[in-house]
């Protein structure tokens, strides 16, 4: 099944009910609520990883934000649903 076929069906579900994969499918179709859900689920883990790596809170905040911005920008162009 193609993403174009999945996205309308996924869009009908509440973001909290979706798996991470389904959220990425929805994000590739530019669903902002799916992006918010993905951020809510993973922001803390991403921040902690970056903070442990660089030991700089401000940098960790910036890199975390940029990471999720890149997910949004790249999802439509590169995510193939696999």
Buried (B, 14 or more C-beta within 10 A) or exposed (E): EEBEEBBEEBBEEEBEEBEEEBBBBBBBBEBEBBBBBBBEEBBEEBBEBBBEEEEEEEEBEEBBBEBBEEBBEEBEEEBEBE
